[in-house]
Amino acid sequence: MRPKVIVSSGIRTDNPGLFEEELSGIANVFFSTFRRDETPPEEIRDADAMILALELIDEHVLKYFPKLRIIARYGVGYDTVDVEACTRRGIYVTYTPGILSHAVAELTIGLMLCLSRRLIQADNYVRTEWAKPKKPMLPMGMDLYGKTLGIVGLGRIGYEVAVRAKAFNMKIMYNDIERKYEAEKVLEARYADLETLLGGSDFVSIHVPLTSQTRGLIGERELRLMKRTAYVINTSRGPVIDEDALCRALREGWIAGAGLDVFSREPLPLNSPLIGMENVVLAPHVGTYTRETRKAMALMCIENVRSALSGEIPPNLVPEQKGKIFERGRN
């Protein structure tokens, strides 16, 4: 029997038929999705491979998929996949590093510009107030030029943000689990502990994966360390910031504002306090949502699945599985 590949119906690309076109020569492709609290449909339980969006994969889910050889995450974050459980079962886990860094970095800079130049308010002002005889004054913005950007997590995405920020002549401060000497040399980035970074930055941009160590990394204490004129940007994962503390910080003026593409709960509920705040710019988790990036992510997932189904080691294993060879995936 031909292998079966399940592609999450939650995946969006600008290339309809791409997965079928690229994989139909070696496997049957089905589009489906499932929730952890639901029993997976019978017709997908014999899947050999999965290309997934944000579906939660743990021991409870894996027991329904005895033939599974690979889970290809359509994205760079894989906190929804229990890698240890997959490793115990001999299932490869892959992700799509590198190719989405530019898109997320561009959105990060876009959020910074929206905040610094009050572009959302300016757009609304033109539509509703500008032409009125007794119009109110639009609040003044601020330059990015010469300001300090603190980057928490100087990996691939954080580095690309720093490159773009240098074009605005911003000063770069960073915090990471390891020193990035190339960035220090090329971008004149200055390493600092987290407290120093928070207290000295005009913009703080978060670019860390969601792990047990980074969950709640930015809470009340950290937000109170920031300047009252500073902004926080999060395009990584929502739970990295304590959202309740952030709402208090925005409401009570501990910081000037926030640009958010990710949230502790997604979609963001319409009754969230963030919805009604004017000092926040909100985006619906669209960091990688460009035609070029989504196609590249899909092709990388396809490459990973092809390798696993051919009995080879997939080229983009998550770091925890580097160097591992699983016999169930070999011919």
Order of alpha helices (4+ residues) and beta strands (2+ residues): beta-alpha-beta-beta-alpha-beta-alpha-beta-alpha-alpha-beta-alpha-beta-alpha-beta-alpha-beta-alpha-beta-alpha-beta-beta-alpha
